[in-house]
Amino acid sequence: MYIAITGSKNNKDVYIYRSFRKENGKASSCIYKKLGKYNALLEQFDGNEDKLMTWAKEQATKETELYKQHTGKISVEFSKAAAIPMNERRSFNVGYLFLQKLCTQLRLDKVCRTIKSRHKFKYDLNAILTDLVYARILSPASKLASYEYCQSLLEPPKYSLQDVYRSLSVIAGESDFIQSELYKNSNFIHPRNNRILYYDCTNYYFEIEEEDDFRRYGKSKENRPNPIVTMGLFMDADGIPLAFDIFPGNQNEQTTLKPLESKILQDFNCSEFIYCSDSGLGSSSNRRFNSLGNRAYIITHSLKKMKKEDREIALNPTQFRRIGSDQFIDIRKLDESDEEVYNTIYYKEVPVITGDMDETLVVTYSPKYKAYQRKIRALQIERAKRIITAPGRKRKGKNQNDPMRFVKKTSVTTDGEIAEKQVYDLDEEQIQKEELYDGFYAVITNLEGDISEIIRINRQRWEIEENFRIMKTEFEARPIYVRREDRIKAHFMTCYISLLLYRLLEKELGNIYTADQILKTLRSMQMTLLNTASGYIPSYTRTELTDALHKTFDFRTDYEFITKTDMRTLIKDTKQLKSKLK
């Protein structure tokens, strides 16, 4: 292999070329690997072209040796009469190696060494914590099942199950430190966009009947009659988790914001940002807190809960405008059958004074959103009709989208006497009330200026809901198999790190693959050990995604055969920080 520099004067690239012979015997060459832009590389060598070329030739030599290793022929002998050794594992997961590379780039080993210096334990905290994270992503289960699953990794645990349980107390106690360090170190992988911070809460139920000081009865988002704990989560503008905390299940969500945000202000060096949340976390106290310093806020606002006179102003169909236009529009006169009108968002600004705060209520109207709401309601009304005609008891649920809200019960006659039987019918009045809000949406903010930017920022809140969904479904953060408060917090710490790793992996892959695609691929990447004297062969399907993983992390596990020596070298490389230039 040799080095070649190609391109125009100000746009040169440095390549490694490989020479070969075609089938007709003629000599030829092809690009084997791109080392980078000539000017960028030259700058890193202080403008010294000789040093650059020396380094480039060293890379070509190394790649030549690696190429020869991987293109050699291997012969492996098997016996038809010999049985495989008792209890010897032959199948191993290698998908975790990509996660291990990310953990290395996050300097998680250094974080764990710092924690160990403050405690007296002897076990390998980094090995335990990373294994818990790998198991949470690749095969989510209890701590016992996770420990057993990690036996299937290329590097089985050298610690005991008891060490795992002991470490949970340390992980919980060092949660704030771990989060702040991971945030700082994650910038090495993907520069964090902390200009906008999103916050939301969810809760997790426990399959128990008696509550304790931490697992308390509260308002479950899934309407479960079980004790719960609440998770508050901050996310940055790129959808990457930034910080979290766990609170007792009976604590008001409004009160969870300030403690966690105060930690961010103190430990994360984030002091200038726009806080964005839903109306449930946008109390006047929280808004005032986020109007201090160089912070601002954008919070969804319930039109239904506004005072009557304020709501009438907000829903008044006049004085709406298209984004980028100063001309007032009466939305009653819109031709919503026109495709352009149908896909346009109209808005109005309503000044609001809350105590000593000057705020702006931004009310938007979307014909497309209106059509969506009416479609959903029509389906719910159909379900309500079926409930009315069906025999049996009719009970209204707690969910705000329960179709029973459109069913009214009549227990008395028109003369005011008690009826012999209860009569159920559609509640037309309730349907008309809901129709008043079709197409409308509102946010309250202390920002001034670009309305389109305010709308765009608020729209992105869906990503924090997706983060919760990934934790609850793909990572199976529930059910929770530990009972002590510190171990519960440690459990969610591993779930949080798993989510952080997944989001960073998603970014590294260019945001073109779904969670289902990425996780299924990582979980399927198995290697088969032929025998203890030889090496491994891949027993998974090579796809565009596996190619993208190998290209992104600069190592390959899809060669037809990998010797045990080469596999040890590969594993070692995933644990070492490497600069782009050596």
Summary of the structure (lengths in Angstrom):
residues: 582
radius of gyration: 30.0
end to end distance: 18.5
largest distance: 104.5
contacts: 1663
relative contact order: 0.11
helix: 42%
strand: 21%
